[in-house]
């Protein structure tokens, strides 16, 4: 089950909601106008009791039908005016607040693109999706309805009590008596509801994550017959969310019952006291009617307090969740490191791709834990292709991710043609460096659009050349050729086809530096041979680092660097390392650790690894275990 990426922090709802002001400010005139209109419409309802008082003490007491009809006309006109004002308020806020929501969503998406990879590694995608959809929709609804009604209802209650006290101060005190217990109840409700609201919204994010993973991994779910276990996990999360929502409902029902019952008791007491005063002759019947009508007109503003507070708390929680992401630091130049070389770029600085004392540890690593990469010193000469070879977990992929600054080095530096990449603008760096990952990612777009992500200004000839290099001529046999939609994640294509399109995307812009993370792993032997032959021509024009697991991929490189436990332990040509390094020879042999396979000499290994035949006399031998029956 996905973990919640952030814990609830104690912050008042008002302070949280005030963070929305930069987005609301451009539409503040219409929003303030809408609030004023809401106040005016609400206060019009308080004029009705005054008209009733006039009618009871005047035309009704005098048995004047004309006066009664005139009063009815006044009431009708007030009702029409109130309805028109509420409609006008709705028109005022609908369009601008939709714009506020769109602006916040655009900022969130833009910010997510600029956040470091480490952030996305920690956060479940469903949590991010729920912030960009459910939470922002909740904020738009709050700005459109509860916010203006909180202001309007507060003004209505204030004006209403002024009218009540003006009519009879003793009855006004009776109705004001519940104010203190209501304030205490609302304070307790607000504290409890904010916690359960946050819990519910986080659980929505967890549920979204499970749904997304199940849809994207539907082939795995079906292939392993795991639909029942996935449904069970989904049902468990749904039940948790249901229980939380029921908890919210109980809290809201409780506060609403109390907010309704306590004022009703006060109105009943005022009715009894007012009736006694009318009987004594100290209060007119019209005044009592007006007083009770005003009190009843205040019922909705008072009773809605619980509902409006609930929506305000949910909106404050949505605001906190939104800004948890927006407050995350974007990618930027790393802080100065004490162990980083401080020499400025100079024309005679080493050219090519140079790693100088590079160290890296993940941001969430335990203090004192060993770094993933430790003191990496490596130079890839201009126009050279360097293969990175190492066992699983040795740090190959991590090292290649540092070049385009998908992660920031925590020690040392990396230079391209003598310039520290930490000082480069990211846009310029990623124009110089092109990447292709072992797991190819395609987008819900056309084949051409996916390839052009590697170079937006590439022309059709460059795209066709890139497809030819990647042996992706299958594209021309698709229904619409380059304009064929590949579908979400490119799952309408085979693994090899996706990998070839990813390779074409990497080479389409003729980059000065190329980083390839085992780009041929999904290809069959014949296609791999064709791609390698075409890729050699590309590699001659660029400086490249290639993560390699197979001898055939290693043969693309001029030299090989061996990584072991986060360190470069050997650098040389393929043949040199086969002769001199037992670990490298073992990796190229494909034998299992501790295997008891037959011992062979390095000429045999070189032969099956794509190297030349038997060595000349005097060449030292290296005994390497090989799996029995292995084709290597």
TATANOR-V364090 format. One record per backbone hydrogen bond with DSSP energy under -1.0 kcal/mol. CO is the residue of the C=O (numbers start at 1). NH is the residue of the N-H. If there is no record, write none. Layout:
# TATANOR-V364090
CO | NH
CO | NH
This chain:
# TATANOR-V364090
12 | 16
13 | 17
14 | 18
16 | 19
17 | 20
18 | 21
20 | 23
20 | 24
21 | 25
24 | 27
25 | 28
27 | 31
28 | 32
29 | 33
30 | 34
31 | 35
32 | 36
33 | 37
34 | 38
35 | 39
36 | 40
37 | 41
38 | 42
39 | 43
40 | 44
43 | 46
44 | 47
47 | 51
48 | 52
49 | 53
50 | 54
51 | 55
52 | 56
53 | 57
54 | 58
55 | 60
58 | 62
59 | 64
64 | 68
65 | 69
66 | 70
67 | 71
68 | 72
69 | 73
70 | 74
71 | 75
72 | 76
73 | 77
74 | 78
75 | 79
76 | 80
77 | 81
78 | 82
79 | 83
80 | 84
81 | 85
82 | 86
83 | 87
84 | 88
85 | 89
86 | 90
87 | 91
88 | 92
89 | 93
90 | 94
93 | 97
94 | 98
95 | 99
96 | 100
97 | 101
98 | 102
99 | 103
100 | 104
101 | 105
102 | 106
103 | 107
104 | 108
105 | 109
106 | 110
107 | 111
108 | 112
109 | 113
114 | 331
116 | 120
117 | 121
118 | 122
119 | 123
124 | 128
125 | 129
126 | 130
127 | 131
128 | 132
130 | 135
133 | 137
134 | 138
135 | 139
136 | 140
137 | 141
138 | 142
139 | 143
140 | 144
141 | 145
142 | 147
145 | 149
146 | 150
147 | 151
148 | 152
149 | 153
150 | 154
151 | 155
152 | 156
153 | 157
154 | 158
155 | 159
156 | 160
157 | 161
158 | 162
159 | 163
160 | 164
161 | 165
162 | 166
163 | 167
164 | 168
168 | 172
169 | 173
170 | 174
171 | 175
172 | 176
173 | 177
176 | 179
178 | 182
179 | 183
180 | 184
181 | 185
182 | 186
183 | 187
184 | 188
185 | 189
186 | 190
187 | 191
188 | 192
189 | 193
190 | 194
192 | 196
193 | 197
194 | 198
195 | 199
196 | 200
197 | 201
198 | 202
199 | 203
200 | 204
201 | 205
202 | 206
203 | 207
204 | 208
205 | 209
206 | 210
207 | 211
208 | 212
209 | 213
210 | 214
211 | 215
212 | 216
213 | 217
215 | 218
217 | 221
218 | 222
219 | 223
220 | 224
221 | 226
226 | 230
227 | 231
228 | 232
229 | 233
230 | 234
231 | 235
232 | 236
233 | 237
234 | 238
235 | 239
236 | 240
237 | 241
238 | 242
239 | 243
240 | 244
241 | 245
242 | 246
243 | 247
244 | 248
245 | 249
246 | 250
247 | 251
248 | 252
249 | 253
250 | 254
251 | 255
252 | 256
253 | 257
254 | 258
255 | 259
256 | 260
257 | 261
258 | 262
260 | 264
261 | 265
262 | 266
263 | 267
264 | 268
265 | 269
266 | 270
267 | 271
268 | 272
269 | 273
270 | 274
271 | 275
272 | 276
273 | 277
274 | 278
275 | 279
276 | 280
277 | 282
277 | 283
284 | 288
285 | 289
286 | 290
287 | 291
288 | 292
289 | 293
290 | 294
291 | 295
292 | 296
293 | 297
294 | 298
296 | 299
298 | 302
299 | 303
300 | 304
302 | 305
304 | 308
305 | 309
306 | 310
307 | 311
308 | 312
309 | 313
310 | 314
311 | 315
312 | 316
313 | 317
314 | 318
315 | 319
316 | 320
317 | 321
318 | 322
319 | 323
320 | 324
322 | 326
323 | 327
325 | 328
337 | 340
346 | 349
352 | 417
353 | 380
354 | 415
355 | 378
356 | 413
358 | 376
359 | 410
359 | 411
360 | 372
360 | 373
362 | 365
366 | 369
373 | 360
376 | 358
378 | 355
380 | 353
381 | 384
384 | 544
385 | 558
385 | 559
386 | 546
387 | 561
388 | 548
389 | 563
391 | 394
394 | 566
395 | 399
396 | 400
397 | 401
401 | 406
406 | 117
411 | 359
413 | 356
414 | 421
415 | 354
416 | 419
419 | 416
420 | 423
421 | 424
425 | 429
426 | 430
428 | 432
429 | 433
432 | 513
434 | 515
436 | 517
443 | 445
445 | 486
446 | 450
447 | 451
448 | 452
451 | 454
452 | 455
455 | 458
459 | 463
460 | 464
461 | 465
462 | 466
463 | 467
464 | 468
465 | 469
466 | 470
467 | 472
468 | 471
472 | 475
473 | 476
474 | 477
475 | 478
478 | 481
480 | 483
481 | 484
482 | 448
484 | 447
486 | 492
487 | 490
488 | 491
490 | 493
494 | 498
495 | 499
496 | 500
497 | 501
498 | 502
499 | 503
500 | 504
501 | 505
502 | 506
503 | 507
504 | 508
507 | 510
512 | 543
513 | 434
514 | 545
515 | 436
516 | 547
518 | 521
520 | 523
524 | 528
525 | 529
526 | 530
527 | 531
528 | 532
529 | 533
530 | 534
531 | 535
532 | 536
535 | 539
536 | 540
538 | 541
543 | 514
544 | 386
545 | 516
546 | 388
547 | 518
550 | 554
551 | 555
553 | 556
554 | 557
559 | 387
560 | 572
561 | 389
562 | 569
566 | 374
567 | 564
570 | 562
572 | 560
573 | 577
574 | 578
575 | 579
576 | 580
577 | 581
581 | 585
582 | 586
583 | 587
584 | 588
585 | 589
586 | 590
592 | 595
598 | 626
600 | 624
601 | 605
602 | 606
603 | 607
604 | 608
605 | 609
606 | 611
607 | 610
616 | 619
624 | 600
627 | 630
